[in-house]
Amino acid sequence: MTKSILITGASSGIGRAVACEMAQRGYALALVSQRVDQLNEAKAEIERLCNPPAIVVRGLDVTDYDDVYRAVDEMAESLGGLDIVFVNAGVSLGERVGKGDFEKARRTIEVNLIGAIATADAAAAYFLKKGGGHIVGTSSVAAFRGMPKSSAYSASKAGFATYLEALRAELFRKNIYVTVLYPGYIDTPLNDMLPNRPFLISVEKGAAIIARLIEKRVKSSTVPVYPWNVIGRLLKILPTGVISRF
């Protein structure tokens, strides 16, 4: 029986690459994004290169919270059910505190935290009715420590990771798996403007790692596992003076 996955933020970056990777592994795809033109381009490319057993797309702004719930139900109906929901949509706007960038901070929290929570909650509601499923959320290594020039981004990713941990506990013994992923620097439009991207990996390699972690149903993992599993622990204990130079 064909398995299926819904991916938010699927028009580019990690979402688009994971969609192709999962298609090659035999998964039917439900892809959503706010950028409908790019989403349709992604659909055409994935159909051409990755040979999905089925693929459906839909426009979705994850800050339209009511529509998030409609989208999950509609995509499940379109594919005859969903097995995995990959909560991946996110923004990185490079806000700086005290510099008149609060609008960027607000938008970051609305998309990366509230929109992500709405998507995970909609997935949980669907899987509770279905009797099981798998919720996967994209956090970030920025969740391990608040980073300069990324205050709201770090907060949004830390908040979402904590929410997913609570979700796992609340859904304990409900046959619903919850995975939290903490990507390091993966080469995508989200971070390609940064002057320094240590331990950068290609989006294709990142997608292959993420697909393996999803299929293993891990509880949490950095992406890639090494060196970020070590660096993540170090970030928590480095002096503020060192962090300030990042």
C-alpha positions as a printed Julia matrix, in Angstrom:
246×3 Matrix{Float64}:
  0.0    0.0     0.0
  1.39   3.42   -0.99
  2.32   5.7     1.9
  1.72   9.44    1.71
  3.26  12.6     3.13
  2.05  16.19    3.34
  4.85  18.78    3.23
  4.41  22.46    4.04
  6.8   25.0     2.55
  7.23  22.63   -0.38
  7.86  25.17   -3.15
 11.6   25.49   -2.51
 14.5   24.57   -0.24
 14.26  21.66    2.16
 10.55  21.07    1.5
 11.0   20.75   -2.25
 14.07  18.52   -1.94
 12.44  16.25    0.65
  9.39  15.95   -1.6
 11.57  14.65   -4.43
 13.44  12.3    -2.11
 10.24  10.87   -0.64
  8.74  10.47   -4.13
 11.75   8.39   -5.14
 11.12   6.25   -2.08
  7.57   5.56   -3.29
  5.54   8.08   -1.28
  2.5    9.91   -2.64
  2.89  13.66   -2.12
  0.62  16.41   -0.87
  2.52  19.69   -1.26
  1.46  23.09    0.05
  3.06  26.53   -0.04
  2.09  30.18   -0.04
  4.01  30.67   -3.3
  1.65  28.95   -5.72
  3.62  29.68   -8.91
  6.78  28.14   -7.46
  4.74  25.26   -6.08
  3.4   24.44   -9.53
  6.94  24.6   -10.9
  8.05  22.23   -8.14
  5.21  19.85   -8.99
  6.22  19.73  -12.65
  9.88  19.14  -11.78
  9.1   16.42   -9.24
  6.8   14.65  -11.69
  9.54  14.76  -14.34
 12.52  13.78  -12.19
 11.23  11.89   -9.17
  8.27   9.82  -10.44
  5.85  10.09   -7.49
  2.99   7.57   -7.42
  0.66  10.57   -6.9
  1.08  14.27   -6.3
 -1.41  16.99   -5.34
 -0.68  20.64   -4.59
 -2.53  23.46   -2.87
 -1.82  27.05   -1.96
 -1.59  27.65    1.79
 -0.5   30.51    4.02
  0.16  28.84    7.37
 -0.75  32.09    9.14
 -4.31  31.63    7.85
 -4.89  29.29   10.73
 -8.4   28.19    9.85
 -7.26  27.28    6.36
 -4.49  25.09    7.76
 -7.08  22.7     9.16
 -9.03  22.71    5.89
 -5.84  22.04    3.93
 -4.88  18.97    5.97
 -8.34  17.45    5.59
 -8.57  18.3     1.86
 -5.16  16.85    1.06
 -5.92  13.72    3.05
 -9.11  13.29    1.07
 -7.3   13.88   -2.23
 -4.76  11.13   -1.54
 -7.1    8.75    0.27
 -5.33   9.4     3.56
 -2.08  10.75    5.0
  0.62   8.87    6.89
  3.07  11.71    7.6
  2.75  15.48    7.97
  6.07  17.32    7.63
  5.7   20.74    9.27
  8.41  22.6     7.41
  7.23  26.06    6.28
  9.39  28.82    7.71
 11.04  32.19    7.16
 14.34  33.77    8.2
 14.25  37.56    7.94
 17.4   38.58    9.78
 15.78  40.89   12.31
 17.95  42.96   14.69
 16.74  44.04   18.11
 16.2   47.76   18.69
 16.66  48.6    15.01
 13.06  49.04   13.92
 12.78  45.42   12.74
  9.9   44.35   14.94
  7.66  43.69   11.92
 10.2   41.08   10.79
 10.22  39.56   14.27
  6.42  39.44   14.37
  6.23  37.77   10.97
  8.86  35.23   11.98
  6.93  34.23   15.09
  3.63  34.07   13.2
  5.01  31.73   10.52
  7.64  29.68   12.31
  5.89  29.22   15.63
  2.15  29.9    15.48
  1.73  28.65   11.91
  3.82  25.58   12.68
  1.82  24.87   15.82
 -1.43  25.22   13.87
 -0.16  22.74   11.28
  0.96  20.24   13.9
 -2.34  20.6    15.74
 -4.3   20.03   12.51
 -2.17  16.96   11.83
 -2.78  15.66   15.36
 -6.54  16.15   14.96
 -6.49  14.22   11.68
 -4.29  11.39   13.03
 -6.4   11.02   16.17
 -9.43  10.44   13.93
 -7.48   8.12   11.68
 -5.98   6.15   14.55
 -2.3    6.86   13.91
  0.3    8.77   11.96
  3.6   10.62   12.11
  4.2   14.35   12.7
  7.63  15.69   11.74
  8.68  19.25   12.56
 11.58  21.36   11.32
 13.27  23.22   14.14
 16.9   24.39   13.77
 20.27  24.27   15.51
 19.45  27.94   16.25
 17.01  26.54   18.82
 19.91  25.49   21.03
 21.01  29.04   21.8
 19.67  32.51   21.03
 21.88  33.89   18.27
 22.68  37.55   17.42
 20.66  38.97   14.49
 18.35  35.94   14.73
 16.57  36.57   18.02
 13.01  35.91   16.87
 14.13  33.09   14.56
 15.96  31.34   17.43
 12.97  31.86   19.71
 10.52  30.53   17.13
 12.53  27.37   16.52
 13.13  26.73   20.23
  9.46  27.29   20.94
  8.35  24.9    18.21
 10.76  22.2    19.37
  9.39  22.47   22.92
  5.83  22.35   21.59
  6.6   19.15   19.69
  8.05  17.56   22.82
  4.83  18.41   24.66
  2.81  17.07   21.73
  4.68  13.77   21.9
  3.84  13.44   25.59
  0.19  14.37   25.08
 -0.16  11.82   22.27
  1.68   9.09   24.16
  0.19   5.66   23.37
 -2.06   7.15   20.67
 -0.06   5.51   17.84
  1.14   8.94   16.69
  4.89   9.42   16.32
  6.51  12.85   16.7
  9.92  13.72   15.26
 11.84  16.98   15.88
 14.59  17.8    13.37
 17.32  20.37   13.99
 18.97  21.2    10.63
 22.34  22.9    10.52
 23.35  24.85    7.43
 21.71  23.29    4.39
 22.19  25.14    1.1
 18.78  26.76    0.52
 17.41  30.25   -0.25
 16.63  30.6     3.46
 20.31  31.12    4.28
 22.21  31.68    1.01
 22.66  35.39    1.8
 24.71  34.67    4.92
 28.46  35.37    4.68
 29.38  32.33    6.76
 27.68  28.93    6.73
 29.84  26.43    8.64
 29.57  22.73    7.82
 27.3   23.51    4.85
 25.78  20.55    3.03
 23.8   20.43   -0.21
 20.02  20.43   -0.08
 20.0   17.02   -1.78
 22.2   15.52    0.94
 20.1   17.19    3.61
 16.91  15.78    2.08
 18.34  12.26    1.97
 19.31  12.48    5.66
 15.88  13.86    6.61
 14.1   11.1     4.67
 16.11   8.44    6.49
 15.37  10.01    9.86
 11.67  10.21    9.05
 11.5    6.58    8.01
 13.35   5.55   11.19
 10.79   7.58   13.21
 13.51   9.07   15.38
 12.34  11.25   18.26
 14.85  14.01   17.51
 18.05  14.57   15.58
 20.31  17.24   14.18
 20.76  17.26   10.39
 23.36  16.06    9.71
 23.84  14.18   12.95
 27.57  14.99   13.13
 29.02  17.55   13.83
 25.83  19.37   14.88
 24.95  16.94   17.68
 28.25  17.97   19.32
 28.07  21.66   18.36
 24.52  21.89   19.69
 25.69  20.89   23.15
 28.61  23.33   22.99
 26.35  26.23   21.99
 24.47  25.9    25.25
 27.58  26.42   27.38
 29.66  28.92   25.4
 30.13  32.3    27.13
 27.91  35.14   25.92
 30.98  37.04   24.77
 31.79  34.26   22.34
 28.21  34.02   21.1
 28.11  37.79   20.57
 30.81  37.52   17.9
 28.8   35.08   15.79
